[in-house]
Amino acid sequence: MSIACCVPVVECVYCLACARWAWQRCLHTTGYDSHTWGLASSGDFAPVPRLCRLILAVYEDDLDNPQWAPPGGYGIDPRWVVRPPQHTHERAPTYLLYVDHRHADVVLAVRGMDMARESDYAVLLDNRRGQRRFDGGFVHNGLLKAAEWVFDAESAAIRDLLERNPGYTLTFAGHSLGSGVVALLALLAVQRRDALGGVERKRIRCFAMAPPRCMSLNLAIRYADVINAVILQDDFLPRTDIPLEDIIKSLFCLPCLLCGNCLVDTCIPESVMLRDPRRLYAPGRLYHIVERKPFRCGRYPPTVRTAVPVDGRFEHIVLSCNAISDHAIIWIEREAQRAVDLMLESERTMKAPENQRMDAETTLTRDHDEEQQAALRRAVALGIADVNLPSTYGTFSENPAPEEDSAPPVLLESRRSRLMVWDEWIARIFEKDESGQIIPRR
């Protein structure tokens, strides 16, 4: 067969491959990303709308005379505002410190990116892959520096508030750029609890609304008991591994950039992505709000699914006209409130007694712990470096790796983890008799 005859065949194969890829990407909807996850409960998800409104309040110049309040208002008592929206001398996004006595909660809320502030761009641009190590993993360098600045500025005030209000929880909440900052603030708070008066780990929590990919997979799983990431339907930011500086540079052609990255990440096997210890991911436990269905118009009653996934952790961008609008904090607050109202209405219909509700909350906490332990074991089986199983005390045994610019050898870590899993299975199946010979376990 001549070369002239081969060219049309190659072109046909290439066109068929492109058509198949386009068809698969158009059929891939966000519902597939979380369809195997469990449904969230109202007890876990109820703080989200309240914290969204608190984040929105950071955008106000005068909380006594708000200009952008949602229909129900922010729900803030000005007497409980410890720090009004604070400008940070271009070291971090604007934040607010508030004591919510209704919910026994000390909240530090951080707003999203201010498009008019050069310092917010500088925070995003200050990173390259594998630049900054933290607690055996990798984090975004600029976001960690901003979190360290906020922690040093407010740790004394937070410690004083927790001492004056014993039993209160400490909550970090943020949106977009601010959600990356609060996720790393939660890591710092857990690591430096002495600076906060020795607050227990179980009283520290973080809600990151539409977060960027700011920490490596091992950290995202190990801190899933502290950090909660809330993602609305098709939001592009938690899904894309594009360096944030490229997003800024391509701001006026973001759809083109997203489509190009979508083509690239479809061709990369997920196993290769998982074994790169420097690759960043959305932090913590994921809550996915789904309120649209494929090939149907309009919004439907939202459902919230939650999990601590390892593989399939929002790896692929969804080709959707709502990928950018779903990033807005106002839409997240609105759909989260609708979801909570539906959960509460369903629970009122069931009319569970008080003791049954308390038992359900205890069971849910135990299920979350078991789910996180299963995620850690799954990460070990996949060869993800620096993942430690939980200890009997409910925290995680740390094995911090030395601060180095280079990543650990991925193949060595993968081989070592596979040997650990193999030895565990052998110990379950076989045992030694009195003479030392290996025999099947009875």
N, C-alpha and C positions, 0 to 999 in steps of 0.2 A: 504494500500500500504506500502510495507516495505521500510526501509531506503535505502537499496541497489538499489531499483528501482527509488528512488527520486534523487540519486546522478547524474545519467546521464541527467535527466531533468534539474537540476540546472546547470550542466556544459553547456548544450545546450543554456539555457537562458543567461548564462554569456558570452558565445562566441558570441551569436547574439547581445548582448548589446555592446560588444567590437567592433564587426564588424560595427554596426550602428554608433558608435562614430567615428571610423576611417574613415568611408565613409563621414560623415558630415564634419569632419575636412579637409579631402582632397578636398571636394567640396567648402569649405569656402575660398574664395579668397578675396584679399584686395578690389576688386571692389565693393563687397557687403557692405563694411564698409562705403563707401561714395556715394553709387549710388543715394541716395535721396538728396544729397547736391546740391547747385547751382554751376554753373560754375564761376570761378574767371575771373576778367577782367584784361586787360593789365595794367591799371593804378594802380591797387593794387599789382600785382605780378611782375611788371617790375623791381623793385629794387633787387629782389632775386639773379639773376645771377651776378650782379655787386657786391653785398655784399659777395657772395660766393667767388669771385675772391679776394676780399679784405681780407677775412679770410685766403685764401690760401697764401696770401702774408706774413702773420704772420709766416709762416714756413720758410721763407728765412732769411739767415744770413746777406745778402747784397742785398738790394733792387735795387741798381744800376747795379748789375750783377746777376740777378735771375737765379736759376738753375732749378726750377720746374714750370715755368710759362706755363699756357695753351696756345694753338696756338694764341689766340688773345691778349695774355699778361694780366697783372693784371689791366691795365688802371690807374696806379697810377702815379701821378706827384711827384717826390721826394721832390720838393720844398714845398709841402703841408703836408708833414709828420711831425706832431708835436712830436710824440714819436715813434721812430723806435721800432721794436719788443723788448719789455721790459721783462727781466727776473725778477721775482717777489720775489726773495729770498725764494722760496718754499712756498709762501703763497697763490698763485693762478696760473692758467695757464698763459702762455705768451700772451701778448696783444699788440695792436698797436692803436695809436690815430692819426686820420687823418681828415683833413678838405677838403671835396669835394666841391670845388667852382663851379664845373659844375652843380651839383645837389643841391646846397645850403644846405649842410648836414655836420654835425659834427658826425663822426663815431668812435666808440670804438669797435674794432674787437678782439675777443678772439678765439684762436686756440683750437683744440680738444686735446684729451689726448695724452701726450707724454709717450709712453710705457717704456722709459728709465728713467723717473723721478719718484722717490719714493714719492715725494710730491703730485703728481697727484693721486696716489693711496690713499694717506692719506686723501685727500679731499673726495674721494668717500666713504671711510670706516667710515668717521666721521658722522654716522647717525644711528638712530634706529627709528622705527615707533612711531610717536607721540612725538619725542624728542623736536622739536623746533616749537613754535607758532609764528605767524606773522600776524598782522592785522586781527585777528579773524579766521585765518586758520592755516594750518600746512605747513611747508616747509622743504626741505632737509637741515640739520644743516651744513654739511661741505660746501655745495655750497653757503649757505647764508654767512658764515664766509669769504669765498673767495670773494664774491661780496662786502661785507662790506670793506674788505681791499682795493680792487680796487677803490671803491667809495671814501674812505678817501684819497687815494693817488692821484686821478685825479679830484676830484670835483672842486678844485680851478682852474685848467687848463681849464676844461670844461666851468666853469662860465665865465672865461676871454674870451674864444673863442666865446661863445654865445653873450657876450656883444659887442665884436668887429665885429660880423657878425649878426646884428639884422635880425630876420625873418628866420634864418637857423633852420632846424630841428635837433634834437638830436637822433641819432640812435645807438642802441646796437645790435651787430651781433656776433654770435658765432656758433660753430659746436660741437656736441656731448657733452663732458664735458664742453666746453666753452659755449654751448647754455644754459645749466643749470645755469651757472654763469651769463650770460647776462639777462636771464629771471628774476632772482632775483635782478640784478642791476636795471632793469626797475621798479620793485616794490619799491626799495629804492629811485630811482630818483623821482617817483611820491610822495612818502611819505615825502621826504626831498627836495622839490623844492626850498626852501629858500637857501639851500646851493649851488644851481645852478643858483642863480640870479632871482628866481621866474619864471622860464620858465613855460609856460602853459602846461597843461596835453596833449592837442591835438598836441603839437610839440614834444612829447616824443614817441618814438616807438622802438620796439624790433623785430628782426627777428632771431628766434632760429631754426637752421638747424639740423634736426635729434635729437631733444631734449630728455633728460631723463625725467622720471616722477618726477618732482621736487616740485610740489605744490598741495595742496588739491583742490578739485573740486570747492568749493566756490570761491577761489582766481582765479582759471583758468578762470571762467566765468566773474567775476567782472572786471578783467583786460584784457578782450578780445579786448577792444578798443585800447590797447597799445601794447600787445604782439601778435606776429604772429608766429606760429610754422609750419615749412615746412617739410613734411614727404614724402619720395620717396617710393612708392609702398609697398614693404613687410618689410620695416625696422623694426627690432625686438625691438630696444631700447624704442621707445615711447609706445610700446604695452605691455611690460612685467612689472609686478609688483614685479619681483624678486628683493630683495635688491641688490644694486649695488656691495656690498662686496661679495655676493655669485657669481656674474658674474666673478669678478676678481679671486676668489678662484677656479672657475671651467673653467678657460679660455681655457684650453686644451681639455675640453669636453663640450664646449658650446652647440653644437647641442643636446646632451643628456639632458642637463639642460633645454633647451627650450622645448623639447618634453615632459619632465616631468611636467614643469609648464603649458604647453598647456593642459595636461590631468587634472591637478588640477583645472585650472580656468574654464574649461568646466563644471565641476561639481558644481561650486559655482553659485547660482542665482545672476543675475546682481543687483537685488534689495538689496541684502545683501551687495554687494560691494559699492553701492551708499550711503548706510546709515552709512558707516564707515567714520567718519569725518577725520580720520588720514591717510586714503589711499591717495597716491599721484597720480597725473595725468600729462599728457602732458599739457603745459601751453597755455592759450590764444586761439585765433582764429586759427583753423587748416586749412592748405592748403595741400591737398593730390594730389600728382603727380601720375597719373595712366598711365602706358605705356606698360603694358603686359595684355594679356587676357587669361582666363582659357583654357587649352587644346590646346594652340596655341604656336608655337615657335617664337622666335625673339621679338624685340621691335617694338611697333607701335607708331604713332604720339602721343605724350603725351597730356593728358588733365588734367586740374587742377580744382579740386572741393574744395569748401570752405564752412565752416559752423562754428557755435559756438554750438557744440552738448553738451548735458547733458548726457543722457543715450546713449549707443552705441558709447562711446568715445574711440575707439581703445582699447576695453577691452580684446580682445582675440588675441593670437599669431597665425600667419599664418604659417602653415607647408610649407615652401618654401625653395628651394635651394638658393634663392637670398636674404634671410632674413638678411644676414650679409653684402653681397656686396652692397646692397642698402643703407647701412649706410655711405658709402664713400662720402666725400665732393666733390670729383672730378666728381662722377656720378650725384650728386644733381645739381652741376653747369651746367653740360652738358645738362641734361634733362630739367632743368628750362629754359635755354637759348633757347632750341628748342621750348618749350611751349610758351615762350614770342614771338618768331618769328612767330609762327602760329597765335597767337592772333593778332599781328600787321598786318599780311597779311590779315586776315579776316576783320579787321577794315578798311584797305585800300581799300579792294574790295567793302565794303559798302559805302565808301566815304561820311561819315556823315559830315555835316557842322560843323564849329567851335562852334557855339552856341548850336547845338544839343549835341556835345561832352561835353560841360560844363554842360548842363542840365543832361546828363547821369551820370557825376561824382557826381553832387549834389544828384541825385536820389539814386546812389549807396551808398553814405555816409548815407543817411536817411535809406536805407534798412538795412545797417549794424547795425545802432543804434536800429532799430526795432527788428532785429534778436537777438541782445544781450539782449534786454529787454524781449523778448519771452523766451530766455534761462534762464534768472533769474526767471521769473514766473514759468517756468517748474521746476526749482530747488526747489523753495518754495513748489510747489505742491507735489514733491517727498519726502519732509521732510529733505532736506539737510540743515545742521545747518549753521547759520551765513551768510546767503545770503540776501543782502539788495537790494531793487528795486531802480532804478536810480532816482535821483532828477530832478527837472525842470531845473537845471543849467547845465545838461550834464555830471556831475560827479556823484559819488556814495556817498550816506550818509553812514558814517562809524559808526559802533557800535563795537569797538574793545572789544574783550573778555579779561578778566584778564589772565595774564600769569600764566598758571598752567601746571603741568606735565601730569595731567589726562585729558582725553577727556570729553566733556559735555555729559550728558545722551542722547543717541541717540533716545530712545523711547519718552522721554519728548519733544525733539525738533520736532520729527515727528508728535506727537499728536498736538502740538501747531500750527504747520504749516497747518495741515489739518483743524483745527478749523478756522484759518484765511481764508482759501480758501472757507470753508463752509459758513462762515459769509458773504463773498463777494457775493457768489451766492444767498443767501437768500435776501440780500439787493437789488439785481437786479430783483428778481422775485416778492417780496412782498413789501408792504408799509403799513404805519399806517394811519387810517382815523382820523377824528376829535375827536372821542371818545377814541382813543388809541388802537383800535382793529386792528389786522393784516389782511389785505385783499390783494388779488392778484393785482399786479401793472398793470395799464391800459396802 
